[in-house]
Amino acid sequence: MNDSRNVSDPVPFDEETWQQLPDYLSNLPEPVCLHVWGDETAGATEREAARLARMLAERFPEKLSCRLLPRRINYPYYPVIGIMVGTDEASIDLGLRIIGLPIGFQMTSLIAAIQTASFRGQTLEPLTRLKLRKLLDVYQDDVAIEVLTSAEDEAGAVVAKSAFGAAAANERIRTFLIVTDFFPEAAQRYSAQYLPHVVINKRVHYDGALEEEEMIRQIGIALKSGQDTAATT
């Protein structure tokens, strides 16, 4: 699908940003590999996503690597960045995805996803991880969290950190951060009037900042709704 937002200039990564990144990436407990699905010849957005992944891998070779992969038929939007724990030779998919180019505040979301993958979800509070595990043990169902956000949505980066943590902490949860600057039709599809907008299992919608406790509650509502629907069909 074509880019909605025109990306004519390279993604800004100034010296101040590079100076701050070691504080977040130099002490990761496990290496992380960025898988980038897209076609660099299809447009500036996909080209810049690949360039960003290469730049990070080159700057932090002991902690980060990347793989550039072709488009897949099961993704409606590109680029897609998968944040995996491991290296370009062997990595584990924890279910963390960024759809679109992480610009503005969503660069913070990318860094949070890298940290979350490396720490395998321990960025969440211990009580949150415990409640999530109990909830999923009760309902025995998978969870898909979609976070619709934008470059200027600071709260979206906060929500993304919790949602990525949930996915990294439990193999039955997957989190998709969608940067709607490039795909406004995604926000239109869910009638999202406010960002961040969170959709859980395409059943439960939530507008605004989502703290860990509220995230668990919303996941529980989605799981119960799915169970109730299954019981009546």
Secondary structure, 3 states (H helix, E strand, C coil): CCCCCCCCCCCCCCHHHHHHHHHHHCCCCCCEEEEEECCCCCCHHHHHHHHHHHHHHHHCCCCEEEEEECCCCCCCCCCEEEEEEECCCCEEEEEEEEECCCCCCHHHHHHHHHHHHHCCCCCCCHHHHHHHHHHHHHHCCCEEEEEEECCCCHHHHHHHHHHHHHHHHCCCEEEEEEECCCCHHHHHHCCCCCCCEEEECCCEEEECCCCHHHHHHHHHHHHHHHHHHHHCC
